């Protein structure tokens, strides 16, 4: 198993928390995978701030998907 550089993990977590970023944007910024970012945020260095941001992002994504589904449904019916 690879050794995790905790200084790098701290940078990733701090970036995520300070910018209220998404996992995708954070991964792109550091040129690492989304799964690595999620792992760092939830397993290696979990904290309440990251947990709140992750939950907020999940809710926003779920809401946007529901809203998009409703729009598609009405568009199909109106045609």
Biopython code that builds the backbone (N, CA, C, O; Angstrom):
import numpy as np
from Bio.PDB.StructureBuilder import StructureBuilder

atoms = [
    (1, "UNK", "N", (0.838, -1.183, 0.000)),
    (1, "UNK", "CA", (0.000, 0.000, 0.000)),
    (1, "UNK", "C", (0.883, 1.247, 0.000)),
    (1, "UNK", "O", (1.895, 1.306, 0.699)),
    (2, "UNK", "N", (0.483, 2.248, -0.799)),
    (2, "UNK", "CA", (1.263, 3.471, -0.881)),
    (2, "UNK", "C", (1.123, 4.302, 0.385)),
    (2, "UNK", "O", (0.069, 4.335, 1.020)),
    (3, "UNK", "N", (2.203, 4.964, 0.729)),
    (3, "UNK", "CA", (2.180, 5.852, 1.888)),
    (3, "UNK", "C", (1.527, 7.173, 1.469)),
    (3, "UNK", "O", (1.814, 7.703, 0.396)),
    (4, "UNK", "N", (0.656, 7.689, 2.316)),
    (4, "UNK", "CA", (-0.062, 8.928, 2.018)),
    (4, "UNK", "C", (0.703, 10.111, 2.591)),
    (4, "UNK", "O", (1.079, 10.119, 3.764)),
    (5, "UNK", "N", (0.927, 11.105, 1.747)),
    (5, "UNK", "CA", (1.601, 12.331, 2.162)),
    (5, "UNK", "C", (0.576, 13.219, 2.872)),
    (5, "UNK", "O", (-0.271, 13.842, 2.232)),
    (6, "UNK", "N", (0.667, 13.266, 4.203)),
    (6, "UNK", "CA", (-0.342, 13.993, 4.981)),
    (6, "UNK", "C", (-0.298, 15.505, 4.754)),
    (6, "UNK", "O", (-1.310, 16.186, 4.915)),
    (7, "UNK", "N", (0.862, 16.025, 4.383)),
    (7, "UNK", "CA", (0.936, 17.456, 4.061)),
    (7, "UNK", "C", (0.111, 17.765, 2.812)),
    (7, "UNK", "O", (-0.586, 18.778, 2.749)),
    (8, "UNK", "N", (0.202, 16.876, 1.821)),
    (8, "UNK", "CA", (-0.573, 17.058, 0.599)),
    (8, "UNK", "C", (-2.069, 16.913, 0.897)),
    (8, "UNK", "O", (-2.886, 17.688, 0.400)),
    (9, "UNK", "N", (-2.415, 15.925, 1.704)),
    (9, "UNK", "CA", (-3.819, 15.719, 2.080)),
    (9, "UNK", "C", (-4.348, 16.960, 2.783)),
    (9, "UNK", "O", (-5.473, 17.390, 2.526)),
    (10, "UNK", "N", (-3.555, 17.527, 3.655)),
    (10, "UNK", "CA", (-3.962, 18.744, 4.373)),
    (10, "UNK", "C", (-4.209, 19.889, 3.397)),
    (10, "UNK", "O", (-5.161, 20.652, 3.564)),
    (11, "UNK", "N", (-3.355, 20.015, 2.376)),
    (11, "UNK", "CA", (-3.546, 21.044, 1.349)),
    (11, "UNK", "C", (-4.861, 20.832, 0.597)),
    (11, "UNK", "O", (-5.609, 21.778, 0.354)),
    (12, "UNK", "N", (-5.127, 19.583, 0.237)),
    (12, "UNK", "CA", (-6.362, 19.265, -0.497)),
    (12, "UNK", "C", (-7.585, 19.590, 0.363)),
    (12, "UNK", "O", (-8.525, 20.230, -0.110)),
    (13, "UNK", "N", (-7.575, 19.158, 1.607)),
    (13, "UNK", "CA", (-8.709, 19.391, 2.504)),
    (13, "UNK", "C", (-8.886, 20.883, 2.759)),
    (13, "UNK", "O", (-10.013, 21.379, 2.741)),
    (14, "UNK", "N", (-7.812, 21.594, 2.990)),
    (14, "UNK", "CA", (-7.909, 23.042, 3.217)),
    (14, "UNK", "C", (-8.466, 23.766, 1.992)),
    (14, "UNK", "O", (-9.305, 24.657, 2.123)),
    (15, "UNK", "N", (-8.001, 23.385, 0.811)),
    (15, "UNK", "CA", (-8.505, 23.992, -0.424)),
    (15, "UNK", "C", (-10.015, 23.760, -0.545)),
    (15, "UNK", "O", (-10.779, 24.676, -0.847)),
    (16, "UNK", "N", (-10.418, 22.524, -0.304)),
    (16, "UNK", "CA", (-11.831, 22.167, -0.408)),
    (16, "UNK", "C", (-12.675, 22.984, 0.569)),
    (16, "UNK", "O", (-13.724, 23.514, 0.202)),
    (17, "UNK", "N", (-12.215, 23.081, 1.796)),
    (17, "UNK", "CA", (-12.972, 23.796, 2.830)),
    (17, "UNK", "C", (-12.971, 25.303, 2.613)),
    (17, "UNK", "O", (-14.015, 25.941, 2.743)),
    (18, "UNK", "N", (-11.842, 25.874, 2.293)),
    (18, "UNK", "CA", (-11.746, 27.329, 2.161)),
    (18, "UNK", "C", (-12.507, 27.851, 0.945)),
    (18, "UNK", "O", (-13.057, 28.951, 0.983)),
    (19, "UNK", "N", (-12.541, 27.072, -0.126)),
    (19, "UNK", "CA", (-13.200, 27.519, -1.353)),
    (19, "UNK", "C", (-14.624, 26.989, -1.485)),
    (19, "UNK", "O", (-15.301, 27.283, -2.470)),
    (20, "UNK", "N", (-15.087, 26.215, -0.510)),
    (20, "UNK", "CA", (-16.401, 25.567, -0.595)),
    (20, "UNK", "C", (-16.558, 24.954, -1.975)),
    (20, "UNK", "O", (-17.560, 25.148, -2.662)),
    (21, "UNK", "N", (-15.543, 24.216, -2.349)),
    (21, "UNK", "CA", (-15.436, 23.653, -3.682)),
    (21, "UNK", "C", (-16.241, 22.365, -3.806)),
    (21, "UNK", "O", (-16.899, 21.934, -2.859)),
    (22, "UNK", "N", (-16.177, 21.763, -4.981)),
    (22, "UNK", "CA", (-16.744, 20.442, -5.185)),
    (22, "UNK", "C", (-15.587, 19.451, -5.277)),
    (22, "UNK", "O", (-14.436, 19.843, -5.469)),
    (23, "UNK", "N", (-15.902, 18.177, -5.139)),
    (23, "UNK", "CA", (-14.868, 17.148, -5.251)),
    (23, "UNK", "C", (-14.245, 17.209, -6.640)),
    (23, "UNK", "O", (-13.030, 17.077, -6.788)),
    (24, "UNK", "N", (-15.076, 17.408, -7.651)),
    (24, "UNK", "CA", (-14.593, 17.458, -9.037)),
    (24, "UNK", "C", (-13.635, 18.630, -9.264)),
    (24, "UNK", "O", (-12.573, 18.457, -9.862)),
    (25, "UNK", "N", (-14.007, 19.821, -8.789)),
    (25, "UNK", "CA", (-13.144, 20.993, -8.969)),
    (25, "UNK", "C", (-11.842, 20.854, -8.190)),
    (25, "UNK", "O", (-10.782, 21.255, -8.671)),
    (26, "UNK", "N", (-11.918, 20.293, -7.000)),
    (26, "UNK", "CA", (-10.715, 20.082, -6.197)),
    (26, "UNK", "C", (-9.788, 19.081, -6.870)),
    (26, "UNK", "O", (-8.575, 19.283, -6.914)),
    (27, "UNK", "N", (-10.359, 18.006, -7.393)),
    (27, "UNK", "CA", (-9.550, 17.001, -8.098)),
    (27, "UNK", "C", (-8.872, 17.608, -9.311)),
    (27, "UNK", "O", (-7.700, 17.337, -9.572)),
    (28, "UNK", "N", (-9.594, 18.418, -10.044)),
    (28, "UNK", "CA", (-9.014, 19.064, -11.228)),
    (28, "UNK", "C", (-7.891, 20.021, -10.834)),
    (28, "UNK", "O", (-6.856, 20.083, -11.498)),
    (29, "UNK", "N", (-8.101, 20.759, -9.758)),
    (29, "UNK", "CA", (-7.094, 21.726, -9.300)),
    (29, "UNK", "C", (-5.776, 21.029, -8.943)),
    (29, "UNK", "O", (-4.700, 21.523, -9.281)),
    (30, "UNK", "N", (-5.861, 19.894, -8.266)),
    (30, "UNK", "CA", (-4.664, 19.175, -7.817)),
    (30, "UNK", "C", (-4.224, 18.072, -8.783)),
    (30, "UNK", "O", (-3.222, 17.395, -8.550)),
    (31, "UNK", "N", (-4.992, 17.897, -9.879)),
    (31, "UNK", "CA", (-4.675, 16.871, -10.885)),
    (31, "UNK", "C", (-4.619, 15.465, -10.273)),
    (31, "UNK", "O", (-3.692, 14.693, -10.519)),
    (32, "UNK", "N", (-5.642, 15.163, -9.469)),
    (32, "UNK", "CA", (-5.785, 13.835, -8.886)),
    (32, "UNK", "C", (-7.213, 13.357, -9.159)),
    (32, "UNK", "O", (-8.040, 14.126, -9.648)),
    (33, "UNK", "N", (-7.501, 12.113, -8.850)),
    (33, "UNK", "CA", (-8.841, 11.584, -9.124)),
    (33, "UNK", "C", (-9.860, 12.065, -8.089)),
    (33, "UNK", "O", (-9.514, 12.446, -6.971)),
    (34, "UNK", "N", (-11.119, 12.031, -8.504)),
    (34, "UNK", "CA", (-12.206, 12.402, -7.596)),
    (34, "UNK", "C", (-12.275, 11.438, -6.417)),
    (34, "UNK", "O", (-12.576, 11.841, -5.293)),
    (35, "UNK", "N", (-11.996, 10.169, -6.678)),
    (35, "UNK", "CA", (-12.052, 9.194, -5.590)),
    (35, "UNK", "C", (-10.972, 9.459, -4.545)),
    (35, "UNK", "O", (-11.193, 9.239, -3.355)),
    (36, "UNK", "N", (-9.796, 9.933, -4.987)),
    (36, "UNK", "CA", (-8.743, 10.302, -4.021)),
    (36, "UNK", "C", (-9.201, 11.459, -3.147)),
    (36, "UNK", "O", (-9.029, 11.429, -1.929)),
    (37, "UNK", "N", (-9.781, 12.474, -3.766)),
    (37, "UNK", "CA", (-10.260, 13.630, -2.998)),
    (37, "UNK", "C", (-11.312, 13.179, -1.993)),
    (37, "UNK", "O", (-11.260, 13.550, -0.820)),
    (38, "UNK", "N", (-12.257, 12.385, -2.451)),
    (38, "UNK", "CA", (-13.316, 11.910, -1.550)),
    (38, "UNK", "C", (-12.734, 11.075, -0.413)),
    (38, "UNK", "O", (-13.167, 11.196, 0.733)),
    (39, "UNK", "N", (-11.766, 10.237, -0.723)),
    (39, "UNK", "CA", (-11.109, 9.411, 0.292)),
    (39, "UNK", "C", (-10.404, 10.289, 1.321)),
    (39, "UNK", "O", (-10.514, 10.050, 2.523)),
    (40, "UNK", "N", (-9.682, 11.303, 0.850)),
    (40, "UNK", "CA", (-8.981, 12.213, 1.765)),
    (40, "UNK", "C", (-9.965, 12.928, 2.680)),
    (40, "UNK", "O", (-9.711, 13.092, 3.873)),
    (41, "UNK", "N", (-11.097, 13.355, 2.110)),
    (41, "UNK", "CA", (-12.077, 14.133, 2.877)),
    (41, "UNK", "C", (-12.862, 13.287, 3.875)),
    (41, "UNK", "O", (-13.264, 13.784, 4.928)),
    (42, "UNK", "N", (-13.082, 12.020, 3.554)),
    (42, "UNK", "CA", (-13.947, 11.207, 4.404)),
    (42, "UNK", "C", (-13.214, 10.205, 5.275)),
    (42, "UNK", "O", (-13.714, 9.842, 6.340)),
    (43, "UNK", "N", (-12.045, 9.749, 4.855)),
    (43, "UNK", "CA", (-11.343, 8.689, 5.599)),
    (43, "UNK", "C", (-10.025, 9.154, 6.222)),
    (43, "UNK", "O", (-9.760, 8.885, 7.393)),
    (44, "UNK", "N", (-9.207, 9.847, 5.443)),
    (44, "UNK", "CA", (-7.872, 10.207, 5.930)),
    (44, "UNK", "C", (-7.934, 11.377, 6.900)),
    (44, "UNK", "O", (-7.328, 11.330, 7.971)),
    (45, "UNK", "N", (-8.670, 12.436, 6.529)),
    (45, "UNK", "CA", (-8.720, 13.628, 7.358)),
    (45, "UNK", "C", (-10.152, 14.181, 7.430)),
    (45, "UNK", "O", (-10.417, 15.296, 6.982)),
    (46, "UNK", "N", (-11.068, 13.388, 8.000)),
    (46, "UNK", "CA", (-12.458, 13.867, 8.072)),
    (46, "UNK", "C", (-12.597, 15.007, 9.071)),
    (46, "UNK", "O", (-11.917, 15.042, 10.096)),
    (47, "UNK", "N", (-13.494, 15.941, 8.751)),
    (47, "UNK", "CA", (-13.781, 17.037, 9.680)),
    (47, "UNK", "C", (-15.199, 17.530, 9.424)),
    (47, "UNK", "O", (-15.750, 17.281, 8.352)),
    (48, "UNK", "N", (-15.795, 18.218, 10.376)),
    (48, "UNK", "CA", (-17.188, 18.655, 10.236)),
    (48, "UNK", "C", (-17.418, 19.595, 9.060)),
    (48, "UNK", "O", (-18.469, 19.534, 8.422)),
    (49, "UNK", "N", (-16.457, 20.461, 8.765)),
    (49, "UNK", "CA", (-16.625, 21.405, 7.665)),
    (49, "UNK", "C", (-16.731, 20.673, 6.339)),
    (49, "UNK", "O", (-17.628, 20.948, 5.542)),
    (50, "UNK", "N", (-15.825, 19.749, 6.105)),
    (50, "UNK", "CA", (-15.863, 18.969, 4.865)),
    (50, "UNK", "C", (-17.148, 18.172, 4.759)),
    (50, "UNK", "O", (-17.746, 18.090, 3.687)),
    (51, "UNK", "N", (-17.568, 17.593, 5.851)),
    (51, "UNK", "CA", (-18.795, 16.798, 5.848)),
    (51, "UNK", "C", (-20.005, 17.654, 5.476)),
    (51, "UNK", "O", (-20.867, 17.210, 4.718)),
    (52, "UNK", "N", (-20.073, 18.872, 6.002)),
    (52, "UNK", "CA", (-21.188, 19.769, 5.686)),
    (52, "UNK", "C", (-21.172, 20.165, 4.211)),
    (52, "UNK", "O", (-22.219, 20.206, 3.566)),
    (53, "UNK", "N", (-19.991, 20.454, 3.682)),
    (53, "UNK", "CA", (-19.882, 20.852, 2.275)),
    (53, "UNK", "C", (-20.254, 19.682, 1.362)),
    (53, "UNK", "O", (-20.957, 19.868, 0.369)),
    (54, "UNK", "N", (-19.786, 18.483, 1.695)),
    (54, "UNK", "CA", (-20.128, 17.298, 0.904)),
    (54, "UNK", "C", (-21.640, 17.097, 0.900)),
    (54, "UNK", "O", (-22.230, 16.848, -0.151)),
    (55, "UNK", "N", (-22.259, 17.202, 2.050)),
    (55, "UNK", "CA", (-23.709, 17.012, 2.151)),
    (55, "UNK", "C", (-24.456, 18.078, 1.354)),
    (55, "UNK", "O", (-25.423, 17.771, 0.657)),
    (56, "UNK", "N", (-24.009, 19.330, 1.457)),
    (56, "UNK", "CA", (-24.638, 20.425, 0.705)),
    (56, "UNK", "C", (-24.538, 20.161, -0.795)),
    (56, "UNK", "O", (-25.514, 20.338, -1.524)),
    (57, "UNK", "N", (-23.359, 19.738, -1.256)),
    (57, "UNK", "CA", (-23.169, 19.462, -2.684)),
    (57, "UNK", "C", (-24.044, 18.299, -3.149)),
    (57, "UNK", "O", (-24.580, 18.328, -4.257)),
    (58, "UNK", "N", (-24.190, 17.278, -2.307)),
    (58, "UNK", "CA", (-25.053, 16.144, -2.662)),
    (58, "UNK", "C", (-26.504, 16.590, -2.798)),
    (58, "UNK", "O", (-27.196, 16.195, -3.737)),
    (59, "UNK", "N", (-26.964, 17.418, -1.855)),
    (59, "UNK", "CA", (-28.341, 17.901, -1.903)),
    (59, "UNK", "C", (-28.579, 18.775, -3.128)),
    (59, "UNK", "O", (-29.618, 18.661, -3.777)),
    (60, "UNK", "N", (-27.626, 19.647, -3.451)),
    (60, "UNK", "CA", (-27.774, 20.495, -4.629)),
    (60, "UNK", "C", (-27.847, 19.655, -5.900)),
    (60, "UNK", "O", (-28.647, 19.932, -6.793)),
    (61, "UNK", "N", (-27.012, 18.638, -5.971)),
    (61, "UNK", "CA", (-27.007, 17.775, -7.154)),
    (61, "UNK", "C", (-28.322, 17.004, -7.252)),
    (61, "UNK", "O", (-28.890, 16.886, -8.338)),
    (62, "UNK", "N", (-28.802, 16.484, -6.142)),
    (62, "UNK", "CA", (-30.061, 15.746, -6.145)),
    (62, "UNK", "C", (-31.213, 16.658, -6.554)),
    (62, "UNK", "O", (-32.078, 16.262, -7.335)),
    (63, "UNK", "N", (-31.220, 17.872, -6.029)),
    (63, "UNK", "CA", (-32.284, 18.819, -6.369)),
    (63, "UNK", "C", (-32.242, 19.150, -7.848)),
    (63, "UNK", "O", (-33.286, 19.192, -8.499)),
    (64, "UNK", "N", (-31.061, 19.385, -8.389)),
    (64, "UNK", "CA", (-30.964, 19.751, -9.805)),
    (64, "UNK", "C", (-31.398, 18.587, -10.696)),
    (64, "UNK", "O", (-32.007, 18.811, -11.742)),
    (65, "UNK", "N", (-31.097, 17.358, -10.302)),
    (65, "UNK", "CA", (-31.530, 16.200, -11.085)),
    (65, "UNK", "C", (-33.046, 16.044, -11.061)),
    (65, "UNK", "O", (-33.654, 15.723, -12.083)),
    (66, "UNK", "N", (-33.652, 16.267, -9.910)),
    (66, "UNK", "CA", (-35.115, 16.183, -9.810)),
    (66, "UNK", "C", (-35.744, 17.278, -10.662)),
    (66, "UNK", "O", (-36.697, 17.024, -11.398)),
    (67, "UNK", "N", (-35.225, 18.474, -10.565)),
    (67, "UNK", "CA", (-35.748, 19.605, -11.331)),
    (67, "UNK", "C", (-35.622, 19.334, -12.826)),
    (67, "UNK", "O", (-36.560, 19.590, -13.580)),
    (68, "UNK", "N", (-34.477, 18.822, -13.259)),
    (68, "UNK", "CA", (-34.263, 18.493, -14.665)),
    (68, "UNK", "C", (-35.223, 17.406, -15.126)),
    (68, "UNK", "O", (-35.749, 17.473, -16.237)),
    (69, "UNK", "N", (-35.454, 16.415, -14.291)),
    (69, "UNK", "CA", (-36.399, 15.342, -14.628)),
    (69, "UNK", "C", (-37.806, 15.886, -14.822)),
    (69, "UNK", "O", (-38.515, 15.482, -15.744)),
    (70, "UNK", "N", (-38.204, 16.798, -13.954)),
    (70, "UNK", "CA", (-39.544, 17.394, -14.072)),
    (70, "UNK", "C", (-39.653, 18.202, -15.358)),
    (70, "UNK", "O", (-40.664, 18.128, -16.057)),
    (71, "UNK", "N", (-38.613, 18.977, -15.674)),
    (71, "UNK", "CA", (-38.626, 19.754, -16.911)),
    (71, "UNK", "C", (-38.729, 18.853, -18.134)),
    (71, "UNK", "O", (-39.493, 19.142, -19.054)),
    (72, "UNK", "N", (-37.972, 17.773, -18.150)),
    (72, "UNK", "CA", (-38.017, 16.832, -19.276)),
    (72, "UNK", "C", (-39.391, 16.200, -19.392)),
    (72, "UNK", "O", (-39.918, 16.046, -20.494)),
    (73, "UNK", "N", (-39.968, 15.836, -18.268)),
    (73, "UNK", "CA", (-41.293, 15.218, -18.256)),
    (73, "UNK", "C", (-42.326, 16.167, -18.866)),
    (73, "UNK", "O", (-43.103, 15.762, -19.730)),
    (74, "UNK", "N", (-42.339, 17.424, -18.424)),
    (74, "UNK", "CA", (-43.308, 18.380, -18.953)),
    (74, "UNK", "C", (-43.047, 18.705, -20.413)),
    (74, "UNK", "O", (-43.991, 18.941, -21.167)),
    (75, "UNK", "N", (-41.816, 18.721, -20.820)),
    (75, "UNK", "CA", (-41.480, 18.994, -22.213)),
    (75, "UNK", "C", (-42.006, 17.878, -23.109)),
    (75, "UNK", "O", (-42.538, 18.147, -24.186)),
    (76, "UNK", "N", (-41.862, 16.638, -22.676)),
    (76, "UNK", "CA", (-42.321, 15.492, -23.462)),
    (76, "UNK", "C", (-43.859, 15.490, -23.548)),
    (76, "UNK", "O", (-44.429, 15.217, -24.605)),
    (77, "UNK", "N", (-44.514, 15.796, -22.430)),
    (77, "UNK", "CA", (-45.980, 15.797, -22.415)),
    (77, "UNK", "C", (-46.543, 16.924, -23.283)),
    (77, "UNK", "O", (-47.543, 16.726, -23.974)),
    (78, "UNK", "N", (-45.925, 18.085, -23.257)),
    (78, "UNK", "CA", (-46.435, 19.254, -23.987)),
    (78, "UNK", "C", (-46.251, 19.103, -25.500)),
    (78, "UNK", "O", (-46.937, 19.783, -26.264)),
    (79, "UNK", "N", (-45.364, 18.251, -25.941)),
    (79, "UNK", "CA", (-45.132, 18.089, -27.390)),
    (79, "UNK", "C", (-46.223, 17.388, -28.043)),
    (79, "UNK", "O", (-46.181, 17.172, -29.254)),
]
sb = StructureBuilder()
sb.init_structure("model")
sb.init_model(0)
sb.init_chain("A")
sb.init_seg("    ")
for serial, (resi, resn, name, xyz) in enumerate(atoms, 1):
    if name == "N":
        sb.init_residue(resn, " ", resi, " ")
    sb.init_atom(name, np.array(xyz, "f"), 0.0, 1.0, " ", f" {name:<3s}", serial, name[0])
structure = sb.get_structure()
